[in-house]
Amino acid sequence: MQHKVIDSQDVVIRFAGDSGDGMQLTGSLFANMSAVFGNGLSTFPDYPAEIRAPKGTVSGVSGFQVHIGSHKVSTPGDYCDLLVAMNPAALKANAKWLGRTAMILVNGDAFDEAGLAKAGFSGDPFEELGVEDRTIIVAPINKLTQDSLADSGLDPQSILKCRNMFTLGMACYIYSRPLDYIYSYIEGKFAKKHPEMVSPNKKVVTDGFNYAAAIQAIPNTYKVEPAQLEKGRYRNITGNQAVAWGLIAAASKAGVPLFCGSYPITPATSILEELAIHKNLGVKTMQTEDEIAGICTAIGASFAGSLGVTTTSGPGLSLKSEALGLAVMTELPLVVVDVQRGGPCTGLPTKTEQSDLSEALYGRNGESPLVVMAASSPADCFDKAFLAAKIALEHMTPVLLLSEGFLGNGSEPWRIPEMADYPAICPPLAQPQEGPFHPFERNADTLVRSWAVPGREGLEHRVGGLEKNHFGVLSNDPDNHALMVRERAEKVARVAADLPPLTVDGPQEGDLLVVGWGGTAGHIHTAVETLRAEGLSVSYAHFSFINPLPPGTDAALSRFRRILVCELNSGQLAAWLRSSLPGHEYIQYNKVQGQTFLSVELADAIRRAL
Amino acid sequence: MKTYTLKDFKSDQQVRWCPGCGDYAVLAALQRALPKVCQEQGIGKEQVVVVSGIGCSSRLPYYMNTYGFHSIHGRATAIATGLKVANPSLSVWQATGDGDALAIGGNHFIHAIRRNIDLNIMLFNNRIYGMTKGQYSPTSRLGTVTKTSPYGTVEEPFNPGSLVLGSKGTFFARSLDVDVLLCEEIMLEASRHKGTSVMEFLTNCVIFNNGTHSDISAPQTRADRTIVLRDGQKMLFGSDRRKGLALDGWRLKVVTIGEDGVTEDDILTHHAHEDNLGLQMMLADMRWPEFPVALGVIRDVPAPTYEESVRVQCEEVAARSRVHTVDELLGSGAVWEVK
């Protein structure tokens, strides 16, 4: 058989194994290596809620999908070209993600009778799954790893743990990746603390590479050239890291300290972890006793003159709702980041969804408006976190930034910006004045009150959850309450003046406008591009700002006969648009499976609606 | 440096507690204490912030001409925590009640104490929910008949002192509302203490729990039923100061000088600065009629505060970090160039 090296524009690889098999590390190493190589890249870890579910069972399978391309890549890909399955359960759990011409690489040593039984197979697993027509490579990876490291001096358990590196070596061969990056990673990780681990790890990954080259089972190898990306310095970044950095950047721009009070919750925890690292930049973080203390410490810090931030996921947002109302009432700057997961209640902690939108918009007692916005890709989390903080600080309002598990854990290359290119942030700090300070007097244009920080002489005042008048005096007066309710809503509505208008990608008028929000941007964009390549004319608009809606939304929608709202819930943006901008015909495409859209299913849905 | 008087701390808001409410006395004591606190600490009154939750006592910030935050039920401790950690130079005072601090806000209360945030927490304990018109609280005595316990409560109350000491609190003091001077005295001690200072004020709710503390607070019997503890002084009480506290094995007992051969040498001396909790816990737990109720500063021990440790950690990390700007942060780690 003639070995061929095939040039590919796109390759999707899914690494899957037991929770303890090291597949998240293997996947991220492959991804980072590809990023440095210059490929377009998008990743998505798909892991179970259990830290170590029973070994070898389907519920314990942890996966990491990497999409690399010779162009800018905007999703982790629908179906994979290579599935690495470290055991039968991993094969079973992921067979549905196999592309039609996919290659399957399995660890043959795990496909023994016991392993097959644990995954619920009774006969040939490939036949049972109906995937026997794919290219299947069965490699005795345990045995090969043991042989490779027989003289390493490591104990048998440590040797076996290195099998993910052997597998990574094989994947590197299949996709023509030089091993330099992996070598330098191994040195960086082990050289100081565990120098004895450096050469065994290098050896096992090299042996994996050479083994794949030596066997005849791999018909073709693939090459994905670097993408033509905009010039500049790049790094790989996850959504949660980008949120943390965006908040740090905004606080620095505004010249106020950053304070984050937060409680660990999947999939938002790594924002708190990331912020906690950066004490060098004056960031103060508190891991509080509960979700409520997270937001309340942040509100206290905002009152003290900091940018108060709290980070959470759906169940935590529910717990914070009363305190969110306090931030609305006291008109203090606050950023709440909700990295959404499947709900309701504990729901699907490690799976992605967009089902907290209604809670974000409405989930408080009384009339309690706040700014709701959403990030659309891992790297976009930086800009949106920066903007959320800018709006909160300049408009004296809580801002709820919706992210998604898919964005928070996913990563993509990011062109590193210069902070000089970002806009100034100017909080409305109260100035010393003659006579008493009236905390709820408003700027005539923006209706924003000014921010008087303890320590400033002559500006002593009281805020609180009870209704007050402009002077800050408690008031049960019916007309005053009506006025304050109206002004709080109008203040948030006027944030729209600072927002970029809604843009429509494609023809500016027509029969159908495809609409999405948040983290579905990449999938919808890919689907739209696919349809355009087929010669169809498709218009698409994506919402990053939901309350208030961006300027020009009504006009843009009115140029289309029907609006197809695509979202990962049962129709929450559609409901918001119907009530906010009636008079348009909205149709829906929804998915609530704890999974992202597939670009192919979106393309089908749009095709049907056209 | 400005000097202040009581008047400087009075806001223009009309005080709207019921006539005869014990909260007036604590407010008055705070307005008397704060000019001295500012003087001692060399701060202006703009450095003083009063935070509260929900309940009658939590209206207090509106009556103070300082920065103030009247927050939501139970959460004042968390809000005050964020405020103090964000700006450790502020003098933070918290008004809270037995329901606010010990029921809905119990979690924040014990965690602030555990972290030793430098807050001055004034816990108004009237053993009743007053603002919602008379339901039992976590400090209501067993059997208390209220609207939600028409046949008497069947649950044991918290003793705030044991809760504070059980959380290894660094400062606990107690006063009766009717003793404004003692209220002021413990406020001054609390302000000097670096860490969470919990002051329990036994206040009377004239409408829904009138006389709840009168067994010990009535003028004619107060001296015999309470004991004011001061560091380094003998634990003596009674109208003639002949009664005192002594140890009987592992327990405290009340003795009288001159009876059964007891001399002043047998009377214990109070050590508020002693780190060992044992005796302080027994003092905080004393209940009349077996014992006099302990007033004054029961515990006051030094310990690092959370916010100072955070501040120091920020400085230390900054000193050894190579990243000092956001641009440096964004360019740190694995970065590659596209040309």
Chai-1 contact restraints between the chains, C-beta under 6 A:
chainA,res_idxA,chainB,res_idxB,connection_type,confidence,min_distance_angstrom,max_distance_angstrom,comment,restraint_id
A,V36,B,W336,contact,1.0,0.0,6.0,A-B,restraint_1
A,L229,B,V338,contact,1.0,0.0,6.0,A-B,restraint_2
A,K231,B,V338,contact,1.0,0.0,6.0,A-B,restraint_3
A,R233,B,V335,contact,1.0,0.0,6.0,A-B,restraint_4
A,R233,B,E337,contact,1.0,0.0,6.0,A-B,restraint_5
A,Y234,B,W336,contact,1.0,0.0,6.0,A-B,restraint_6
A,Y234,B,V338,contact,1.0,0.0,6.0,A-B,restraint_7
A,R235,B,V335,contact,1.0,0.0,6.0,A-B,restraint_8
A,A249,B,V326,contact,1.0,0.0,6.0,A-B,restraint_9
A,S252,B,V326,contact,1.0,0.0,6.0,A-B,restraint_10
A,F259,B,A86,contact,1.0,0.0,6.0,A-B,restraint_11
A,G261,B,G82,contact,1.0,0.0,6.0,A-B,restraint_12
A,K279,B,Q313,contact,1.0,0.0,6.0,A-B,restraint_13
A,K279,B,C314,contact,1.0,0.0,6.0,A-B,restraint_14
A,K279,B,V317,contact,1.0,0.0,6.0,A-B,restraint_15
A,N280,B,V317,contact,1.0,0.0,6.0,A-B,restraint_16
A,N280,B,A318,contact,1.0,0.0,6.0,A-B,restraint_17
A,N280,B,S321,contact,1.0,0.0,6.0,A-B,restraint_18
A,N280,B,V323,contact,1.0,0.0,6.0,A-B,restraint_19
A,G282,B,C314,contact,1.0,0.0,6.0,A-B,restraint_20
A,K284,B,V310,contact,1.0,0.0,6.0,A-B,restraint_21
A,E289,B,N107,contact,1.0,0.0,6.0,A-B,restraint_22
A,E289,B,H111,contact,1.0,0.0,6.0,A-B,restraint_23
A,A293,B,A78,contact,1.0,0.0,6.0,A-B,restraint_24
A,A293,B,H108,contact,1.0,0.0,6.0,A-B,restraint_25
A,C296,B,R75,contact,1.0,0.0,6.0,A-B,restraint_26
A,C296,B,A78,contact,1.0,0.0,6.0,A-B,restraint_27
A,C296,B,I79,contact,1.0,0.0,6.0,A-B,restraint_28
A,T297,B,A78,contact,1.0,0.0,6.0,A-B,restraint_29
A,T297,B,T81,contact,1.0,0.0,6.0,A-B,restraint_30
A,T297,B,G82,contact,1.0,0.0,6.0,A-B,restraint_31
A,I299,B,I79,contact,1.0,0.0,6.0,A-B,restraint_32
A,G300,B,I79,contact,1.0,0.0,6.0,A-B,restraint_33
A,G300,B,G82,contact,1.0,0.0,6.0,A-B,restraint_34
A,G300,B,L83,contact,1.0,0.0,6.0,A-B,restraint_35
A,A301,B,G82,contact,1.0,0.0,6.0,A-B,restraint_36
A,A301,B,A86,contact,1.0,0.0,6.0,A-B,restraint_37
A,F303,B,F69,contact,1.0,0.0,6.0,A-B,restraint_38
A,F303,B,L83,contact,1.0,0.0,6.0,A-B,restraint_39
A,A304,B,L83,contact,1.0,0.0,6.0,A-B,restraint_40
A,A304,B,A86,contact,1.0,0.0,6.0,A-B,restraint_41
A,A304,B,N87,contact,1.0,0.0,6.0,A-B,restraint_42
A,S306,B,A86,contact,1.0,0.0,6.0,A-B,restraint_43
A,E322,B,I72,contact,1.0,0.0,6.0,A-B,restraint_44
A,L326,B,I72,contact,1.0,0.0,6.0,A-B,restraint_45
A,I416,B,L330,contact,1.0,0.0,6.0,A-B,restraint_46
A,I416,B,G331,contact,1.0,0.0,6.0,A-B,restraint_47
A,M419,B,V326,contact,1.0,0.0,6.0,A-B,restraint_48
A,M419,B,D327,contact,1.0,0.0,6.0,A-B,restraint_49
A,P454,B,V49,contact,1.0,0.0,6.0,A-B,restraint_50
A,P454,B,Y67,contact,1.0,0.0,6.0,A-B,restraint_51
A,P454,B,L90,contact,1.0,0.0,6.0,A-B,restraint_52
A,G455,B,E46,contact,1.0,0.0,6.0,A-B,restraint_53
A,G455,B,Q47,contact,1.0,0.0,6.0,A-B,restraint_54
A,E457,B,G44,contact,1.0,0.0,6.0,A-B,restraint_55
A,E457,B,E46,contact,1.0,0.0,6.0,A-B,restraint_56
A,E460,B,T66,contact,1.0,0.0,6.0,A-B,restraint_57
A,E460,B,Y67,contact,1.0,0.0,6.0,A-B,restraint_58
A,R462,B,P61,contact,1.0,0.0,6.0,A-B,restraint_59
A,R462,B,Y62,contact,1.0,0.0,6.0,A-B,restraint_60
A,R462,B,G68,contact,1.0,0.0,6.0,A-B,restraint_61
A,V463,B,F69,contact,1.0,0.0,6.0,A-B,restraint_62
A,G464,B,H70,contact,1.0,0.0,6.0,A-B,restraint_63
A,G465,B,I72,contact,1.0,0.0,6.0,A-B,restraint_64
